[in-house]
Amino acid sequence: MPDSSDANIATADALTLLLHNQHAICAAIEEVTKWLAENGVASVAVNATTAMETLDKNAQGITDAIMRLRQS
């Protein structure tokens, strides 16, 4: 059975990959939001902006967890 340090590293590595995916999703939503706003669908763009804010907020929590795992 791996020790706690190995498990923490593996968990931090997996969370890092998920965080990279989250950043990519946010970037894609940002592009779609820009297009929506420029093409007269402002109400949908506002909803997309709210989704991006949630992604950003959660990204900080994931980053904090990764740092705690890597320091332990």
mmJSON file of the N, C-alpha and C atoms, coordinates in Angstrom:
{"data_MODEL":{"atom_site":{
"group_PDB":["ATOM","ATOM","ATOM","ATOM","ATOM","ATOM","ATOM","ATOM","ATOM","ATOM","ATOM","ATOM","ATOM","ATOM","ATOM","ATOM","ATOM","ATOM","ATOM","ATOM","ATOM","ATOM","ATOM","ATOM","ATOM","ATOM","ATOM","ATOM","ATOM","ATOM","ATOM","ATOM","ATOM","ATOM","ATOM","ATOM","ATOM","ATOM","ATOM","ATOM","ATOM","ATOM","ATOM","ATOM","ATOM","ATOM","ATOM","ATOM","ATOM","ATOM","ATOM","ATOM","ATOM","ATOM","ATOM","ATOM","ATOM","ATOM","ATOM","ATOM","ATOM","ATOM","ATOM","ATOM","ATOM","ATOM","ATOM","ATOM","ATOM","ATOM","ATOM","ATOM","ATOM","ATOM","ATOM","ATOM","ATOM","ATOM","ATOM","ATOM","ATOM","ATOM","ATOM","ATOM","ATOM","ATOM","ATOM","ATOM","ATOM","ATOM","ATOM","ATOM","ATOM","ATOM","ATOM","ATOM","ATOM","ATOM","ATOM","ATOM","ATOM","ATOM","ATOM","ATOM","ATOM","ATOM","ATOM","ATOM","ATOM","ATOM","ATOM","ATOM","ATOM","ATOM","ATOM","ATOM","ATOM","ATOM","ATOM","ATOM","ATOM","ATOM","ATOM","ATOM","ATOM","ATOM","ATOM","ATOM","ATOM","ATOM","ATOM","ATOM","ATOM","ATOM","ATOM","ATOM","ATOM","ATOM","ATOM","ATOM","ATOM","ATOM","ATOM","ATOM","ATOM","ATOM","ATOM","ATOM","ATOM","ATOM","ATOM","ATOM","ATOM","ATOM","ATOM","ATOM","ATOM","ATOM","ATOM","ATOM","ATOM","ATOM","ATOM","ATOM","ATOM","ATOM","ATOM","ATOM","ATOM","ATOM","ATOM","ATOM","ATOM","ATOM","ATOM","ATOM","ATOM","ATOM","ATOM","ATOM","ATOM","ATOM","ATOM","ATOM","ATOM","ATOM","ATOM","ATOM","ATOM","ATOM","ATOM","ATOM","ATOM","ATOM","ATOM","ATOM","ATOM","ATOM","ATOM","ATOM","ATOM","ATOM","ATOM","ATOM","ATOM","ATOM","ATOM","ATOM","ATOM","ATOM","ATOM","ATOM","ATOM","ATOM","ATOM","ATOM"],
"id":[1,2,3,4,5,6,7,8,9,10,11,12,13,14,15,16,17,18,19,20,21,22,23,24,25,26,27,28,29,30,31,32,33,34,35,36,37,38,39,40,41,42,43,44,45,46,47,48,49,50,51,52,53,54,55,56,57,58,59,60,61,62,63,64,65,66,67,68,69,70,71,72,73,74,75,76,77,78,79,80,81,82,83,84,85,86,87,88,89,90,91,92,93,94,95,96,97,98,99,100,101,102,103,104,105,106,107,108,109,110,111,112,113,114,115,116,117,118,119,120,121,122,123,124,125,126,127,128,129,130,131,132,133,134,135,136,137,138,139,140,141,142,143,144,145,146,147,148,149,150,151,152,153,154,155,156,157,158,159,160,161,162,163,164,165,166,167,168,169,170,171,172,173,174,175,176,177,178,179,180,181,182,183,184,185,186,187,188,189,190,191,192,193,194,195,196,197,198,199,200,201,202,203,204,205,206,207,208,209,210,211,212,213,214,215,216],
"type_symbol":["N","C","C","N","C","C","N","C","C","N","C","C","N","C","C","N","C","C","N","C","C","N","C","C","N","C","C","N","C","C","N","C","C","N","C","C","N","C","C","N","C","C","N","C","C","N","C","C","N","C","C","N","C","C","N","C","C","N","C","C","N","C","C","N","C","C","N","C","C","N","C","C","N","C","C","N","C","C","N","C","C","N","C","C","N","C","C","N","C","C","N","C","C","N","C","C","N","C","C","N","C","C","N","C","C","N","C","C","N","C","C","N","C","C","N","C","C","N","C","C","N","C","C","N","C","C","N","C","C","N","C","C","N","C","C","N","C","C","N","C","C","N","C","C","N","C","C","N","C","C","N","C","C","N","C","C","N","C","C","N","C","C","N","C","C","N","C","C","N","C","C","N","C","C","N","C","C","N","C","C","N","C","C","N","C","C","N","C","C","N","C","C","N","C","C","N","C","C","N","C","C","N","C","C","N","C","C","N","C","C","N","C","C","N","C","C"],
"label_atom_id":["N","CA","C","N","CA","C","N","CA","C","N","CA","C","N","CA","C","N","CA","C","N","CA","C","N","CA","C","N","CA","C","N","CA","C","N","CA","C","N","CA","C","N","CA","C","N","CA","C","N","CA","C","N","CA","C","N","CA","C","N","CA","C","N","CA","C","N","CA","C","N","CA","C","N","CA","C","N","CA","C","N","CA","C","N","CA","C","N","CA","C","N","CA","C","N","CA","C","N","CA","C","N","CA","C","N","CA","C","N","CA","C","N","CA","C","N","CA","C","N","CA","C","N","CA","C","N","CA","C","N","CA","C","N","CA","C","N","CA","C","N","CA","C","N","CA","C","N","CA","C","N","CA","C","N","CA","C","N","CA","C","N","CA","C","N","CA","C","N","CA","C","N","CA","C","N","CA","C","N","CA","C","N","CA","C","N","CA","C","N","CA","C","N","CA","C","N","CA","C","N","CA","C","N","CA","C","N","CA","C","N","CA","C","N","CA","C","N","CA","C","N","CA","C","N","CA","C","N","CA","C","N","CA","C","N","CA","C","N","CA","C","N","CA","C","N","CA","C","N","CA","C"],
"label_alt_id":[null,null,null,null,null,null,null,null,null,null,null,null,null,null,null,null,null,null,null,null,null,null,null,null,null,null,null,null,null,null,null,null,null,null,null,null,null,null,null,null,null,null,null,null,null,null,null,null,null,null,null,null,null,null,null,null,null,null,null,null,null,null,null,null,null,null,null,null,null,null,null,null,null,null,null,null,null,null,null,null,null,null,null,null,null,null,null,null,null,null,null,null,null,null,null,null,null,null,null,null,null,null,null,null,null,null,null,null,null,null,null,null,null,null,null,null,null,null,null,null,null,null,null,null,null,null,null,null,null,null,null,null,null,null,null,null,null,null,null,null,null,null,null,null,null,null,null,null,null,null,null,null,null,null,null,null,null,null,null,null,null,null,null,null,null,null,null,null,null,null,null,null,null,null,null,null,null,null,null,null,null,null,null,null,null,null,null,null,null,null,null,null,null,null,null,null,null,null,null,null,null,null,null,null,null,null,null,null,null,null,null,null,null,null,null,null],
"label_comp_id":["MET","MET","MET","PRO","PRO","PRO","ASP","ASP","ASP","SER","SER","SER","SER","SER","SER","ASP","ASP","ASP","ALA","ALA","ALA","ASN","ASN","ASN","ILE","ILE","ILE","ALA","ALA","ALA","THR","THR","THR","ALA","ALA","ALA","ASP","ASP","ASP","ALA","ALA","ALA","LEU","LEU","LEU","THR","THR","THR","LEU","LEU","LEU","LEU","LEU","LEU","LEU","LEU","LEU","HIS","HIS","HIS","ASN","ASN","ASN","GLN","GLN","GLN","HIS","HIS","HIS","ALA","ALA","ALA","ILE","ILE","ILE","CYS","CYS","CYS","ALA","ALA","ALA","ALA","ALA","ALA","ILE","ILE","ILE","GLU","GLU","GLU","GLU","GLU","GLU","VAL","VAL","VAL","THR","THR","THR","LYS","LYS","LYS","TRP","TRP","TRP","LEU","LEU","LEU","ALA","ALA","ALA","GLU","GLU","GLU","ASN","ASN","ASN","GLY","GLY","GLY","VAL","VAL","VAL","ALA","ALA","ALA","SER","SER","SER","VAL","VAL","VAL","ALA","ALA","ALA","VAL","VAL","VAL","ASN","ASN","ASN","ALA","ALA","ALA","THR","THR","THR","THR","THR","THR","ALA","ALA","ALA","MET","MET","MET","GLU","GLU","GLU","THR","THR","THR","LEU","LEU","LEU","ASP","ASP","ASP","LYS","LYS","LYS","ASN","ASN","ASN","ALA","ALA","ALA","GLN","GLN","GLN","GLY","GLY","GLY","ILE","ILE","ILE","THR","THR","THR","ASP","ASP","ASP","ALA","ALA","ALA","ILE","ILE","ILE","MET","MET","MET","ARG","ARG","ARG","LEU","LEU","LEU","ARG","ARG","ARG","GLN","GLN","GLN","SER","SER","SER"],
"label_asym_id":["A","A","A","A","A","A","A","A","A","A","A","A","A","A","A","A","A","A","A","A","A","A","A","A","A","A","A","A","A","A","A","A","A","A","A","A","A","A","A","A","A","A","A","A","A","A","A","A","A","A","A","A","A","A","A","A","A","A","A","A","A","A","A","A","A","A","A","A","A","A","A","A","A","A","A","A","A","A","A","A","A","A","A","A","A","A","A","A","A","A","A","A","A","A","A","A","A","A","A","A","A","A","A","A","A","A","A","A","A","A","A","A","A","A","A","A","A","A","A","A","A","A","A","A","A","A","A","A","A","A","A","A","A","A","A","A","A","A","A","A","A","A","A","A","A","A","A","A","A","A","A","A","A","A","A","A","A","A","A","A","A","A","A","A","A","A","A","A","A","A","A","A","A","A","A","A","A","A","A","A","A","A","A","A","A","A","A","A","A","A","A","A","A","A","A","A","A","A","A","A","A","A","A","A","A","A","A","A","A","A","A","A","A","A","A","A"],
"label_entity_id":["1","1","1","1","1","1","1","1","1","1","1","1","1","1","1","1","1","1","1","1","1","1","1","1","1","1","1","1","1","1","1","1","1","1","1","1","1","1","1","1","1","1","1","1","1","1","1","1","1","1","1","1","1","1","1","1","1","1","1","1","1","1","1","1","1","1","1","1","1","1","1","1","1","1","1","1","1","1","1","1","1","1","1","1","1","1","1","1","1","1","1","1","1","1","1","1","1","1","1","1","1","1","1","1","1","1","1","1","1","1","1","1","1","1","1","1","1","1","1","1","1","1","1","1","1","1","1","1","1","1","1","1","1","1","1","1","1","1","1","1","1","1","1","1","1","1","1","1","1","1","1","1","1","1","1","1","1","1","1","1","1","1","1","1","1","1","1","1","1","1","1","1","1","1","1","1","1","1","1","1","1","1","1","1","1","1","1","1","1","1","1","1","1","1","1","1","1","1","1","1","1","1","1","1","1","1","1","1","1","1","1","1","1","1","1","1"],
"label_seq_id":[1,1,1,2,2,2,3,3,3,4,4,4,5,5,5,6,6,6,7,7,7,8,8,8,9,9,9,10,10,10,11,11,11,12,12,12,13,13,13,14,14,14,15,15,15,16,16,16,17,17,17,18,18,18,19,19,19,20,20,20,21,21,21,22,22,22,23,23,23,24,24,24,25,25,25,26,26,26,27,27,27,28,28,28,29,29,29,30,30,30,31,31,31,32,32,32,33,33,33,34,34,34,35,35,35,36,36,36,37,37,37,38,38,38,39,39,39,40,40,40,41,41,41,42,42,42,43,43,43,44,44,44,45,45,45,46,46,46,47,47,47,48,48,48,49,49,49,50,50,50,51,51,51,52,52,52,53,53,53,54,54,54,55,55,55,56,56,56,57,57,57,58,58,58,59,59,59,60,60,60,61,61,61,62,62,62,63,63,63,64,64,64,65,65,65,66,66,66,67,67,67,68,68,68,69,69,69,70,70,70,71,71,71,72,72,72],
"pdbx_PDB_ins_code":[null,null,null,null,null,null,null,null,null,null,null,null,null,null,null,null,null,null,null,null,null,null,null,null,null,null,null,null,null,null,null,null,null,null,null,null,null,null,null,null,null,null,null,null,null,null,null,null,null,null,null,null,null,null,null,null,null,null,null,null,null,null,null,null,null,null,null,null,null,null,null,null,null,null,null,null,null,null,null,null,null,null,null,null,null,null,null,null,null,null,null,null,null,null,null,null,null,null,null,null,null,null,null,null,null,null,null,null,null,null,null,null,null,null,null,null,null,null,null,null,null,null,null,null,null,null,null,null,null,null,null,null,null,null,null,null,null,null,null,null,null,null,null,null,null,null,null,null,null,null,null,null,null,null,null,null,null,null,null,null,null,null,null,null,null,null,null,null,null,null,null,null,null,null,null,null,null,null,null,null,null,null,null,null,null,null,null,null,null,null,null,null,null,null,null,null,null,null,null,null,null,null,null,null,null,null,null,null,null,null,null,null,null,null,null,null],
"Cartn_x":[0.845,0.0,0.889,0.605,1.442,1.313,2.4,2.319,1.507,1.222,0.373,0.949,2.276,2.926,2.688,2.831,2.581,1.131,0.223,-1.202,-1.505,-0.883,-1.091,-0.579,0.574,1.138,0.22,-0.247,-1.143,-2.444,-2.975,-4.203,-3.977,-2.874,-2.552,-2.364,-1.708,-1.515,-2.858,-3.761,-5.076,-5.872,-5.825,-6.524,-5.943,-4.643,-4.009,-4.532,-4.674,-5.224,-6.668,-7.454,-8.835,-8.875,-7.953,-7.892,-7.55,-6.629,-6.298,-7.533,-8.293,-9.525,-10.514,-10.611,-11.526,-11.144,-9.847,-9.394,-9.734,-9.579,-9.898,-11.391,-12.214,-13.66,-14.037,-13.429,-13.708,-13.318,-12.187,-11.746,-12.742,-13.233,-14.216,-15.515,-15.965,-17.19,-16.99,-15.812,-15.535,-15.658,-15.134,-15.236,-16.69,-17.449,-18.861,-19.624,-19.303,-19.957,-19.708,-18.477,-18.146,-18.976,-19.061,-19.835,-21.312,-21.852,-23.25,-23.527,-22.652,-22.835,-22.769,-21.875,-21.722,-22.847,-23.599,-24.657,-26.049,-26.181,-27.496,-28.169,-27.427,-28.018,-27.459,-27.65,-27.04,-27.518,-28.781,-29.288,-28.568,-28.284,-27.542,-26.089,-25.542,-24.167,-24.018,-25.021,-24.992,-24.961,-25.771,-25.766,-24.404,-23.807,-22.494,-21.437,-21.551,-20.62,-20.741,-21.949,-22.16,-21.511,-21.616,-20.974,-19.457,-18.901,-17.444,-17.014,-17.832,-17.502,-17.462,-18.389,-18.394,-17.149,-16.776,-15.559,-14.328,-14.252,-13.115,-13.064,-14.209,-14.274,-13.844,-14.355,-14.011,-12.569,-12.035,-10.632,-9.707,-10.035,-9.205,-9.244,-10.403,-10.51,-9.72,-9.774,-9.008,-7.516,-7.101,-5.693,-5.219,-6.03,-5.672,-5.518,-6.426,-6.352,-5.094,-4.767,-3.553,-2.326,-2.274,-1.124,-1.018,-2.142,-2.116,-1.621,-2.079,-1.634,-0.128,0.331,1.745,2.651,2.129,2.936,2.937,1.995,1.931,2.779],
"Cartn_y":[-1.179,0.0,1.241,2.211,3.411,4.205,4.908,5.725,6.983,7.717,8.91,9.937,10.076,11.046,10.707,9.424,8.997,9.236,8.941,9.146,10.631,11.479,12.924,13.437,12.937,13.364,12.942,11.71,11.215,12.016,12.313,13.095,14.506,15.118,16.474,16.482,15.459,15.377,15.265,14.443,14.281,15.584,16.237,17.514,18.575,18.533,19.488,19.303,18.062,17.8,18.287,18.046,18.534,20.06,20.694,22.147,22.675,22.009,22.416,22.273,21.196,21.023,22.141,22.503,23.566,24.884,25.176,26.407,26.383,25.222,25.104,25.295,24.721,24.888,26.359,27.015,28.427,29.261,28.958,29.692,29.489,28.268,27.999,28.748,28.74,29.473,30.962,31.456,32.885,33.243,32.381,32.637,32.621,31.648,31.559,32.766,33.176,34.333,35.593,35.758,36.927,36.911,35.765,35.646,35.938,35.396,35.629,37.114,37.76,39.188,40.017,39.646,40.386,40.121,39.047,38.677,38.8,39.677,40.039,39.05,38.182,37.228,37.514,38.74,39.214,38.441,38.041,37.326,35.992,35.315,34.051,34.331,35.41,35.784,36.062,36.676,36.936,35.617,34.657,33.339,32.664,32.775,32.18,32.853,34.156,34.88,34.4,34.161,33.627,32.257,31.437,30.118,30.255,31.204,31.428,31.89,32.732,33.186,32.012,31.077,29.882,29.042,28.879,28.13,28.787,30.1,30.815,30.642,30.782,30.628,29.228,28.22,26.843,26.519,27.151,26.917,27.321,28.4,28.828,27.787,27.233,26.185,24.947,24.568,23.408,23.693,24.893,25.271,25.211,25.711,25.669,24.228,23.356,21.946,21.28,21.589,21.035,21.469,22.733,23.238,22.564,22.369,21.672,20.245,19.555,18.182,18.132,19.054,19.046,19.42,20.169,20.574,19.518,18.565,17.569,16.349],
"Cartn_z":[0.0,0.0,0.0,-0.876,-0.926,0.372,0.712,1.919,1.637,2.697,2.594,1.631,1.63,0.748,-0.722,-1.066,-2.448,-2.844,-1.917,-2.196,-2.371,-1.55,-1.676,-3.004,-3.43,-4.717,-5.86,-5.816,-6.868,-6.9,-5.731,-5.655,-6.179,-5.771,-6.24,-7.751,-8.291,-9.74,-10.474,-9.939,-10.561,-10.483,-9.333,-9.188,-10.119,-10.328,-11.232,-12.655,-13.085,-14.42,-14.518,-13.483,-13.48,-13.498,-12.796,-12.794,-14.187,-14.88,-16.248,-17.151,-16.96,-17.735,-17.421,-16.141,-15.739,-16.392,-16.446,-17.109,-18.603,-19.231,-20.657,-20.904,-20.038,-20.163,-19.995,-19.031,-18.796,-20.023,-20.618,-21.807,-22.959,-23.108,-24.167,-23.906,-22.653,-22.317,-22.558,-22.253,-22.475,-23.957,-24.831,-26.27,-26.734,-26.26,-26.632,-26.087,-24.862,-24.253,-25.072,-25.513,-26.338,-27.626,-28.251,-29.485,-29.228,-28.125,-27.798,-27.586,-26.829,-26.549,-27.828,-28.735,-29.989,-30.974,-30.751,-31.689,-31.086,-30.117,-29.613,-28.689,-28.073,-27.138,-25.737,-25.32,-24.077,-22.856,-22.825,-21.645,-21.458,-22.54,-22.451,-22.081,-22.594,-22.265,-20.771,-20.176,-18.732,-17.964,-18.385,-17.73,-17.879,-19.039,-19.257,-18.388,-18.222,-17.362,-15.922,-15.479,-14.132,-13.987,-15.006,-14.97,-14.886,-15.622,-15.566,-14.181,-13.547,-12.194,-11.224,-11.387,-10.542,-10.793,-12.058,-12.385,-11.757,-11.842,-11.261,-9.745,-9.095,-7.637,-7.228,-7.903,-7.569,-7.924,-8.945,-9.32,-8.18,-7.501,-6.378,-5.258,-4.981,-3.966,-4.334,-5.601,-6.064,-5.95,-6.334,-6.238,-4.794,-3.878,-2.452,-1.964,-2.38,-1.976,-2.539,-3.785,-4.395,-3.606,-3.242,-2.485,-1.122,-0.448,0.855,0.705,-0.338,-0.562,-0.857,-1.656,-2.029,-0.862,0.091,1.252,2.352,2.289,3.36,3.06],
"occupancy":[1.0,1.0,1.0,1.0,1.0,1.0,1.0,1.0,1.0,1.0,1.0,1.0,1.0,1.0,1.0,1.0,1.0,1.0,1.0,1.0,1.0,1.0,1.0,1.0,1.0,1.0,1.0,1.0,1.0,1.0,1.0,1.0,1.0,1.0,1.0,1.0,1.0,1.0,1.0,1.0,1.0,1.0,1.0,1.0,1.0,1.0,1.0,1.0,1.0,1.0,1.0,1.0,1.0,1.0,1.0,1.0,1.0,1.0,1.0,1.0,1.0,1.0,1.0,1.0,1.0,1.0,1.0,1.0,1.0,1.0,1.0,1.0,1.0,1.0,1.0,1.0,1.0,1.0,1.0,1.0,1.0,1.0,1.0,1.0,1.0,1.0,1.0,1.0,1.0,1.0,1.0,1.0,1.0,1.0,1.0,1.0,1.0,1.0,1.0,1.0,1.0,1.0,1.0,1.0,1.0,1.0,1.0,1.0,1.0,1.0,1.0,1.0,1.0,1.0,1.0,1.0,1.0,1.0,1.0,1.0,1.0,1.0,1.0,1.0,1.0,1.0,1.0,1.0,1.0,1.0,1.0,1.0,1.0,1.0,1.0,1.0,1.0,1.0,1.0,1.0,1.0,1.0,1.0,1.0,1.0,1.0,1.0,1.0,1.0,1.0,1.0,1.0,1.0,1.0,1.0,1.0,1.0,1.0,1.0,1.0,1.0,1.0,1.0,1.0,1.0,1.0,1.0,1.0,1.0,1.0,1.0,1.0,1.0,1.0,1.0,1.0,1.0,1.0,1.0,1.0,1.0,1.0,1.0,1.0,1.0,1.0,1.0,1.0,1.0,1.0,1.0,1.0,1.0,1.0,1.0,1.0,1.0,1.0,1.0,1.0,1.0,1.0,1.0,1.0,1.0,1.0,1.0,1.0,1.0,1.0,1.0,1.0,1.0,1.0,1.0,1.0],
"B_iso_or_equiv":[0.0,0.0,0.0,0.0,0.0,0.0,0.0,0.0,0.0,0.0,0.0,0.0,0.0,0.0,0.0,0.0,0.0,0.0,0.0,0.0,0.0,0.0,0.0,0.0,0.0,0.0,0.0,0.0,0.0,0.0,0.0,0.0,0.0,0.0,0.0,0.0,0.0,0.0,0.0,0.0,0.0,0.0,0.0,0.0,0.0,0.0,0.0,0.0,0.0,0.0,0.0,0.0,0.0,0.0,0.0,0.0,0.0,0.0,0.0,0.0,0.0,0.0,0.0,0.0,0.0,0.0,0.0,0.0,0.0,0.0,0.0,0.0,0.0,0.0,0.0,0.0,0.0,0.0,0.0,0.0,0.0,0.0,0.0,0.0,0.0,0.0,0.0,0.0,0.0,0.0,0.0,0.0,0.0,0.0,0.0,0.0,0.0,0.0,0.0,0.0,0.0,0.0,0.0,0.0,0.0,0.0,0.0,0.0,0.0,0.0,0.0,0.0,0.0,0.0,0.0,0.0,0.0,0.0,0.0,0.0,0.0,0.0,0.0,0.0,0.0,0.0,0.0,0.0,0.0,0.0,0.0,0.0,0.0,0.0,0.0,0.0,0.0,0.0,0.0,0.0,0.0,0.0,0.0,0.0,0.0,0.0,0.0,0.0,0.0,0.0,0.0,0.0,0.0,0.0,0.0,0.0,0.0,0.0,0.0,0.0,0.0,0.0,0.0,0.0,0.0,0.0,0.0,0.0,0.0,0.0,0.0,0.0,0.0,0.0,0.0,0.0,0.0,0.0,0.0,0.0,0.0,0.0,0.0,0.0,0.0,0.0,0.0,0.0,0.0,0.0,0.0,0.0,0.0,0.0,0.0,0.0,0.0,0.0,0.0,0.0,0.0,0.0,0.0,0.0,0.0,0.0,0.0,0.0,0.0,0.0,0.0,0.0,0.0,0.0,0.0,0.0],
"pdbx_formal_charge":[null,null,null,null,null,null,null,null,null,null,null,null,null,null,null,null,null,null,null,null,null,null,null,null,null,null,null,null,null,null,null,null,null,null,null,null,null,null,null,null,null,null,null,null,null,null,null,null,null,null,null,null,null,null,null,null,null,null,null,null,null,null,null,null,null,null,null,null,null,null,null,null,null,null,null,null,null,null,null,null,null,null,null,null,null,null,null,null,null,null,null,null,null,null,null,null,null,null,null,null,null,null,null,null,null,null,null,null,null,null,null,null,null,null,null,null,null,null,null,null,null,null,null,null,null,null,null,null,null,null,null,null,null,null,null,null,null,null,null,null,null,null,null,null,null,null,null,null,null,null,null,null,null,null,null,null,null,null,null,null,null,null,null,null,null,null,null,null,null,null,null,null,null,null,null,null,null,null,null,null,null,null,null,null,null,null,null,null,null,null,null,null,null,null,null,null,null,null,null,null,null,null,null,null,null,null,null,null,null,null,null,null,null,null,null,null],
"auth_seq_id":[1,1,1,2,2,2,3,3,3,4,4,4,5,5,5,6,6,6,7,7,7,8,8,8,9,9,9,10,10,10,11,11,11,12,12,12,13,13,13,14,14,14,15,15,15,16,16,16,17,17,17,18,18,18,19,19,19,20,20,20,21,21,21,22,22,22,23,23,23,24,24,24,25,25,25,26,26,26,27,27,27,28,28,28,29,29,29,30,30,30,31,31,31,32,32,32,33,33,33,34,34,34,35,35,35,36,36,36,37,37,37,38,38,38,39,39,39,40,40,40,41,41,41,42,42,42,43,43,43,44,44,44,45,45,45,46,46,46,47,47,47,48,48,48,49,49,49,50,50,50,51,51,51,52,52,52,53,53,53,54,54,54,55,55,55,56,56,56,57,57,57,58,58,58,59,59,59,60,60,60,61,61,61,62,62,62,63,63,63,64,64,64,65,65,65,66,66,66,67,67,67,68,68,68,69,69,69,70,70,70,71,71,71,72,72,72],
"auth_comp_id":["MET","MET","MET","PRO","PRO","PRO","ASP","ASP","ASP","SER","SER","SER","SER","SER","SER","ASP","ASP","ASP","ALA","ALA","ALA","ASN","ASN","ASN","ILE","ILE","ILE","ALA","ALA","ALA","THR","THR","THR","ALA","ALA","ALA","ASP","ASP","ASP","ALA","ALA","ALA","LEU","LEU","LEU","THR","THR","THR","LEU","LEU","LEU","LEU","LEU","LEU","LEU","LEU","LEU","HIS","HIS","HIS","ASN","ASN","ASN","GLN","GLN","GLN","HIS","HIS","HIS","ALA","ALA","ALA","ILE","ILE","ILE","CYS","CYS","CYS","ALA","ALA","ALA","ALA","ALA","ALA","ILE","ILE","ILE","GLU","GLU","GLU","GLU","GLU","GLU","VAL","VAL","VAL","THR","THR","THR","LYS","LYS","LYS","TRP","TRP","TRP","LEU","LEU","LEU","ALA","ALA","ALA","GLU","GLU","GLU","ASN","ASN","ASN","GLY","GLY","GLY","VAL","VAL","VAL","ALA","ALA","ALA","SER","SER","SER","VAL","VAL","VAL","ALA","ALA","ALA","VAL","VAL","VAL","ASN","ASN","ASN","ALA","ALA","ALA","THR","THR","THR","THR","THR","THR","ALA","ALA","ALA","MET","MET","MET","GLU","GLU","GLU","THR","THR","THR","LEU","LEU","LEU","ASP","ASP","ASP","LYS","LYS","LYS","ASN","ASN","ASN","ALA","ALA","ALA","GLN","GLN","GLN","GLY","GLY","GLY","ILE","ILE","ILE","THR","THR","THR","ASP","ASP","ASP","ALA","ALA","ALA","ILE","ILE","ILE","MET","MET","MET","ARG","ARG","ARG","LEU","LEU","LEU","ARG","ARG","ARG","GLN","GLN","GLN","SER","SER","SER"],
"auth_asym_id":["A","A","A","A","A","A","A","A","A","A","A","A","A","A","A","A","A","A","A","A","A","A","A","A","A","A","A","A","A","A","A","A","A","A","A","A","A","A","A","A","A","A","A","A","A","A","A","A","A","A","A","A","A","A","A","A","A","A","A","A","A","A","A","A","A","A","A","A","A","A","A","A","A","A","A","A","A","A","A","A","A","A","A","A","A","A","A","A","A","A","A","A","A","A","A","A","A","A","A","A","A","A","A","A","A","A","A","A","A","A","A","A","A","A","A","A","A","A","A","A","A","A","A","A","A","A","A","A","A","A","A","A","A","A","A","A","A","A","A","A","A","A","A","A","A","A","A","A","A","A","A","A","A","A","A","A","A","A","A","A","A","A","A","A","A","A","A","A","A","A","A","A","A","A","A","A","A","A","A","A","A","A","A","A","A","A","A","A","A","A","A","A","A","A","A","A","A","A","A","A","A","A","A","A","A","A","A","A","A","A","A","A","A","A","A","A"],
"auth_atom_id":["N","CA","C","N","CA","C","N","CA","C","N","CA","C","N","CA","C","N","CA","C","N","CA","C","N","CA","C","N","CA","C","N","CA","C","N","CA","C","N","CA","C","N","CA","C","N","CA","C","N","CA","C","N","CA","C","N","CA","C","N","CA","C","N","CA","C","N","CA","C","N","CA","C","N","CA","C","N","CA","C","N","CA","C","N","CA","C","N","CA","C","N","CA","C","N","CA","C","N","CA","C","N","CA","C","N","CA","C","N","CA","C","N","CA","C","N","CA","C","N","CA","C","N","CA","C","N","CA","C","N","CA","C","N","CA","C","N","CA","C","N","CA","C","N","CA","C","N","CA","C","N","CA","C","N","CA","C","N","CA","C","N","CA","C","N","CA","C","N","CA","C","N","CA","C","N","CA","C","N","CA","C","N","CA","C","N","CA","C","N","CA","C","N","CA","C","N","CA","C","N","CA","C","N","CA","C","N","CA","C","N","CA","C","N","CA","C","N","CA","C","N","CA","C","N","CA","C","N","CA","C","N","CA","C","N","CA","C","N","CA","C","N","CA","C","N","CA","C","N","CA","C"],
"pdbx_PDB_model_num":[1,1,1,1,1,1,1,1,1,1,1,1,1,1,1,1,1,1,1,1,1,1,1,1,1,1,1,1,1,1,1,1,1,1,1,1,1,1,1,1,1,1,1,1,1,1,1,1,1,1,1,1,1,1,1,1,1,1,1,1,1,1,1,1,1,1,1,1,1,1,1,1,1,1,1,1,1,1,1,1,1,1,1,1,1,1,1,1,1,1,1,1,1,1,1,1,1,1,1,1,1,1,1,1,1,1,1,1,1,1,1,1,1,1,1,1,1,1,1,1,1,1,1,1,1,1,1,1,1,1,1,1,1,1,1,1,1,1,1,1,1,1,1,1,1,1,1,1,1,1,1,1,1,1,1,1,1,1,1,1,1,1,1,1,1,1,1,1,1,1,1,1,1,1,1,1,1,1,1,1,1,1,1,1,1,1,1,1,1,1,1,1,1,1,1,1,1,1,1,1,1,1,1,1,1,1,1,1,1,1,1,1,1,1,1,1]
}}}
